[in-house]
Amino acid sequence: MNLVLEELIRDKNIQVILTMVVSLAVTWRATPVIRNICIMRGLMENPVKRSSHESPTPTFGGVGIFAGTLMGYMIWNFNDEEHLVHRVLAGLVILFFLGLKDDMYALAPLKKIASQILAALLVVVGSDLRINSFFGIVGIHEIPYFASVMVTIFIFVALINAFNLIDGIDGLAGGIGMIASAGFGFWYLLNGYWSMAALSLSLSASLLGFLRYNFSKTSKIFMGDTGSLIVGYLVTVLAIKFIQLNESYNFSPDGHYVSAPVLTIVILSVPIFDTLRVFGLRILKGKSPFAADRLHLHHLLVDNGMGHVAASLTLYALTIGLTVFTYYLRTFFNNTALSLYVISVFSLYLIVCSWLEVRRFKGHKAKKTQELMNGKSKSLDLESSISPN
C-alpha cells in the first residue's frame, strides 16, 4: 500500500487547501504555548510613552507564524518549486533569528539592515528574482541588470522595514500581511503556480491564526520583530515574483496583466504610504528616519478616538477597496495613467493625515484646558472649605 501523501491526494487545489488548514492549526495551537513561555521567562514588551498598550505584553508571536508557515508549506512536494523557494526559506531563517535577537536585545539599525540585504541577495542574485521592467511607466521598460538588482534590494529593505513600522497597534501588520499574501496567493493558485500559491496561503493562514491572539484582551501577544521581519520579507518575495511573472504579458483574458506593479503598490499601500510620509516628516524635522514617534496613520486614528480593532479594520477595508477599484481601472488606463492615479491617492492620504494631526492637536489642547479648569475648580473648592465663616 502506497502512503505517499502526493499519491493519496493528487489534486493540487486540495493540497493547497490542506496546507492552509495545517498552517492555521499550527499557529493557532502554538501561539498560546509561546505566550505562556514568554510570561514564565519574562519575555515581555513593556509600555513606553509612545506605546499603544498599557501593560507588559508577551512578544515572540512571530515564532508561531514562522512555525505555521513552514510546516504548512513543507507537507507537499510541488514540482514547480525549483531553486527560488529554497533560497527564500534560507533568507527567512536568517531574518527569523535576527528578529529573535532583536526582540531580546535591541540591535543597531545597521546590523539589521545588513542582515536584510543578505537575505535579499539570496533571492535577488541567487535566484534572479528581480524587477526587470517598469512596464512602460513614464516610458521606461527594461532596466539594466545592475540597476535592477539595486532597485530590487532597496524594495526588499524598504518593505521589510515598512511592515516593522506599521506594527504599532493590534492586528495591523498581521492583517495587512494576511490580505496581501492571500491576494497574491489566489492569483498564483488560479494561474497554476502551485509552490508560490502554497507559500502565500500558508503565510496568510498562519497570520489569521496569530490575529486571534493579537486582538485578544485576555491572551494578547505581539508578533515582535521576529514576526514583522519574516512577514515583510515573504510578502516582498510574493509581490516581486508576481510582478516578474507578469512582465512579459499585456492585458489579456488569461489572467496576466501589465498593470502588476501598480496593483502591487496599491495592495501594499498602507505600509508604503505610511513609511514614505513618516520618513519624509522626520527628515524635514531634522530627525533620524528611524526615530520613534506617533506620526503613523494608525497612531493618528487611535489618538482621534478609534480603538485598535476599529483602526485596523478601517485600514483593512481601505486596502481591499483600493485594490478592487484599481483592478477595475486597469482595463481603461495604461500604467502611466494608473501611476498618476496612485500619486493622487497618496496626495489624498497626506491631506487626511494632516487633518487628523490638526484634530489630534486640538483635542490635546482642549483636554489640557479642561484639566487646568478642573484643577482651578478643585483649588477654589478647597480654599472655600478651609476658609473661616
C-alpha positions in Angstrom: 0.0 0.0 0.0 1.4 3.4 -1.1 1.0 6.0 1.7 2.9 8.8 0.0 0.8 11.9 0.5 1.2 13.1 -3.1 -0.1 9.7 -4.3 -3.0 9.7 -1.8 -4.1 13.3 -2.7 -3.2 14.2 -6.3 -5.4 17.3 -6.7 -3.1 20.3 -6.3 -6.0 22.5 -5.2 -6.8 20.2 -2.3 -3.1 20.1 -1.4 -3.1 23.9 -1.1 -6.2 23.9 1.0 -4.7 21.4 3.4 -1.6 23.5 3.5 -3.7 26.4 4.8 -5.5 24.2 7.3 -2.2 22.9 8.8 -0.7 26.4 8.9 -3.8 27.8 10.7 -3.9 24.9 13.1 -0.2 25.0 14.0 -0.1 28.8 14.6 -3.5 28.7 16.5 -2.3 26.0 18.9 1.4 27.1 19.2 0.8 30.7 20.0 -0.7 30.3 23.5 2.2 27.9 24.3 4.7 30.6 23.2 2.7 33.2 25.1 2.9 31.1 28.4 6.7 30.6 27.9 7.1 34.4 27.4 5.3 35.1 30.7 7.3 32.5 32.6 10.6 33.8 31.2 9.7 37.4 31.5 9.9 38.0 27.7 7.5 40.9 27.7 7.3 44.2 25.9 7.0 47.0 28.5 4.9 50.1 27.5 6.8 53.3 26.9 5.4 56.8 26.4 4.5 56.3 22.7 3.1 52.8 23.2 -0.5 51.9 22.3 -0.7 49.3 25.1 -0.7 50.0 28.9 0.7 46.8 30.5 3.6 44.4 29.8 2.6 42.1 26.9 4.2 38.9 25.7 6.0 39.1 22.4 7.6 36.5 20.1 4.3 35.8 18.3 6.4 35.6 15.2 7.7 32.2 16.3 4.2 30.8 15.8 3.8 32.5 12.4 7.2 31.1 11.3 6.3 27.5 12.5 2.9 27.5 11.0 4.0 28.9 7.6 6.9 26.4 7.3 5.0 23.3 8.5 2.1 24.0 6.2 4.2 24.6 3.2 6.6 21.7 3.6 3.9 19.0 3.7 3.9 18.8 -0.1 6.5 18.4 -2.8 5.4 20.8 -5.5 7.0 20.1 -8.9 7.4 23.7 -9.8 9.3 24.7 -6.6 12.7 24.9 -8.3 15.5 26.8 -6.5 13.7 30.0 -5.6 11.7 28.8 -2.6 14.8 27.0 -1.1 16.7 30.3 -1.1 13.6 32.2 0.2 13.5 29.8 3.1 17.2 30.3 3.7 16.7 34.1 3.9 13.6 33.5 6.1 15.8 31.6 8.6 18.3 34.5 8.7 15.6 37.0 9.4 13.9 34.8 11.9 17.0 34.6 14.1 17.7 38.3 13.6 14.2 39.0 14.8 14.6 36.7 17.8 17.8 38.5 18.9 16.3 42.0 18.2 13.3 41.1 20.4 15.6 40.0 23.2 18.4 42.6 22.8 17.8 45.6 20.7 20.1 45.6 17.7 21.8 48.5 15.9 19.9 49.6 12.8 22.9 49.0 10.6 23.2 45.3 11.7 19.5 44.8 11.0 19.8 46.3 7.5 22.9 44.3 6.7 21.1 41.1 7.5 18.1 42.2 5.5 20.4 42.9 2.5 22.0 39.4 2.9 18.5 37.7 2.9 17.5 39.8 -0.2 20.7 38.9 -2.1 20.0 35.2 -1.7 16.9 35.5 -3.9 17.7 38.6 -5.9 21.1 37.5 -7.2 21.0 33.8 -6.2 17.6 33.1 -7.8 17.3 36.1 -10.2 14.2 37.4 -8.6 14.3 41.0 -9.9 12.2 43.9 -11.0 13.3 43.7 -14.7 10.9 46.3 -16.1 8.9 49.4 -15.2 6.1 48.2 -17.6 6.2 51.4 -19.6 5.6 53.7 -16.7 6.8 57.2 -17.9 8.2 55.4 -21.0 10.6 53.1 -19.1 10.6 49.4 -20.0 13.6 47.1 -19.5 16.1 48.0 -16.7 19.8 47.2 -16.9 20.9 44.3 -14.7 22.9 46.2 -12.1 20.2 48.8 -11.7 17.6 46.1 -11.5 19.5 44.3 -8.7 19.9 47.6 -6.7 16.3 48.6 -7.1 15.0 45.2 -6.0 17.3 45.0 -2.9 16.1 48.5 -2.0 12.5 47.4 -2.3 13.2 44.4 -0.1 14.8 46.5 2.7 12.1 49.2 2.4 9.1 46.8 2.6 10.6 44.7 5.4 11.1 47.9 7.5 7.7 49.2 6.4 5.9 46.2 7.9 8.0 46.6 11.0 6.9 50.3 11.2 3.2 49.6 10.9 3.3 47.0 13.7 2.2 49.7 16.2 -1.4 48.6 17.0 -3.2 45.3 17.4 -3.8 43.5 14.2 -2.4 46.0 11.7 0.8 44.4 10.4 -0.6 40.9 10.7 -3.9 41.8 8.9 -2.3 43.7 6.1 0.2 40.9 5.6 -2.7 38.4 5.6 -4.7 40.4 3.0 -1.6 40.9 0.7 -0.4 37.3 0.9 -4.0 36.0 0.3 -4.4 38.3 -2.7 -1.1 37.2 -4.3 -1.8 33.6 -3.3 -5.2 33.3 -5.1 -3.6 34.7 -8.3 -0.8 32.1 -8.1 -3.4 29.4 -7.4 -5.6 30.5 -10.4 -2.7 30.5 -12.7 -1.1 27.2 -11.7 2.0 28.4 -9.7 1.4 25.8 -7.0 4.5 26.3 -4.8 4.1 30.1 -4.7 0.4 29.6 -4.0 1.1 27.3 -1.1 3.7 29.6 0.3 1.4 32.6 0.0 -1.7 31.0 1.5 0.2 29.2 4.3 1.5 32.6 5.4 -2.0 34.1 5.2 -3.5 31.2 7.2 -0.7 31.5 9.8 -1.4 35.2 10.2 -5.1 34.5 10.7 -4.2 32.1 13.5 -2.0 34.8 15.1 -4.6 37.5 14.8 -6.9 35.5 17.1 -4.5 36.2 19.9 -3.2 39.6 18.8 -6.7 41.0 19.0 -7.5 39.2 22.3 -7.9 41.1 25.6 -7.2 38.2 27.8 -4.5 36.3 25.9 -2.8 39.0 23.9 0.6 38.5 22.2 2.6 40.7 19.8 4.4 39.3 16.7 7.5 41.3 17.6 10.4 42.0 15.2 10.6 38.2 14.7 7.1 38.3 13.1 7.3 41.7 11.3 10.6 40.9 9.6 9.6 37.5 8.2 6.1 38.7 7.2 7.7 41.7 5.4 10.3 39.5 3.7 7.8 36.9 2.5 5.3 39.5 1.2 8.1 41.2 -0.7 9.1 37.9 -2.3 5.4 37.2 -3.3 5.0 40.8 -4.7 8.2 40.8 -6.8 7.5 37.3 -8.1 4.0 38.4 -9.1 5.4 41.4 -11.0 8.1 39.3 -12.6 5.7 36.7 -13.9 3.5 39.4 -15.4 6.2 41.4 -17.1 6.1 39.7 -20.5 2.3 40.0 -20.8 -0.1 42.6 -22.0 -3.6 42.6 -20.5 -5.3 39.5 -21.7 -8.3 37.3 -20.6 -6.0 34.5 -19.3 -5.2 36.3 -16.0 -2.0 38.0 -16.9 -1.8 41.8 -17.0 0.7 44.6 -17.5 -0.6 46.6 -14.5 1.0 44.3 -12.0 3.4 46.9 -10.5 0.5 49.4 -9.8 -1.7 46.7 -8.3 1.2 45.6 -6.1 1.7 49.2 -4.8 -2.0 49.5 -4.1 -2.3 46.2 -2.2 0.7 47.3 -0.1 -0.4 51.0 0.1 -0.8 51.1 3.9 2.9 50.2 4.7 4.3 52.0 1.6 2.3 55.3 2.0 2.8 55.4 5.8 6.6 54.8 5.5 7.0 57.5 2.8 5.1 60.1 4.8 6.7 59.3 8.2 10.2 59.2 6.9 9.6 62.4 5.0 8.3 64.3 8.0 11.1 63.1 10.2 13.8 64.1 7.7 12.1 67.6 7.3 12.2 68.0 11.1 15.9 67.2 11.1 15.4 63.8 12.9 16.5 60.3 12.0 14.1 58.5 9.8 14.1 55.7 12.4 13.3 58.0 15.3 10.3 56.8 17.4 7.2 59.0 17.5 3.4 58.9 17.0 3.2 60.2 13.4 1.9 57.0 11.9 -1.6 56.9 10.5 -2.6 54.1 12.9 -1.5 56.3 15.8 -3.4 59.3 14.5 -6.6 57.1 14.2 -6.2 55.8 17.8 -5.4 59.3 19.2 -8.5 60.6 17.5 -10.7 58.2 19.4 -10.6 54.9 17.4 -10.0 51.6 19.1 -7.3 49.3 17.8 -9.8 46.9 16.2 -11.7 49.8 14.5 -8.4 51.4 13.2 -7.1 48.1 11.9 -10.4 47.2 10.2 -10.6 50.6 8.7 -7.2 50.1 7.1 -8.1 46.6 6.0 -11.2 48.0 4.2 -9.1 50.7 2.7 -6.6 48.2 1.3 -9.3 45.9 -0.1 -11.4 48.7 -1.6 -8.4 50.4 -3.3 -7.2 47.1 -4.7 -10.6 46.2 -6.1 -11.1 49.7 -7.6 -7.6 49.7 -9.2 -8.1 46.2 -10.6 -11.3 47.6 -12.3 -9.5 50.7 -13.6 -6.6 48.7 -15.2 -8.8 47.8 -18.2 -9.2 51.5 -19.1 -5.8 53.1 -18.4 -2.2 52.5 -19.2 0.4 52.2 -16.5 1.5 55.8 -16.6 -2.1 57.0 -16.1 -2.6 54.4 -13.3 0.6 55.7 -11.7 -0.8 59.2 -11.7 -3.9 57.8 -10.1 -1.8 56.2 -7.3 0.0 59.6 -6.8 -3.4 61.3 -6.4 -4.4 58.7 -3.8 -1.2 59.3 -1.9 -1.8 63.0 -2.0 -5.3 62.5 -0.6 -3.7 60.2 2.1 -1.4 63.1 3.1 -4.3 65.5 3.3 -6.3 63.2 5.6 -3.2 62.6 7.8 -2.6 66.3 8.1 -6.3 66.8 9.1 -6.0 64.1 11.7 -2.9 65.7 13.1 -4.6 69.0 13.5 -7.6 67.3 15.0 -5.4 65.4 17.5 -3.6 68.7 18.4 -6.8 70.5 19.1 -8.1 67.6 21.1 -5.0 67.5 23.3 -5.2 71.3 23.7 -8.9 71.1 24.7 -8.1 68.3 27.2 -5.3 70.2 28.8 -7.5 73.3 29.1 -10.2 71.2 30.7 -7.7 69.7 33.1 -6.5 73.1 34.0 -10.0 74.4 34.6 -10.8 71.3 36.7 -7.7 71.9 38.7 -8.6 75.5 39.4 -12.1 74.5 40.4 -10.8 72.0 42.9 -8.4 74.6 44.3 -11.3 77.1 44.8 -13.4 74.4 46.4 -10.6 73.5 48.8 -10.0 77.2 49.7 -13.7 77.6 50.3 -13.9 74.6 52.6 -11.0 75.7 54.9 -11.8 79.5 55.0 -13.3 80.7 58.3 -17.1 81.5 58.4 
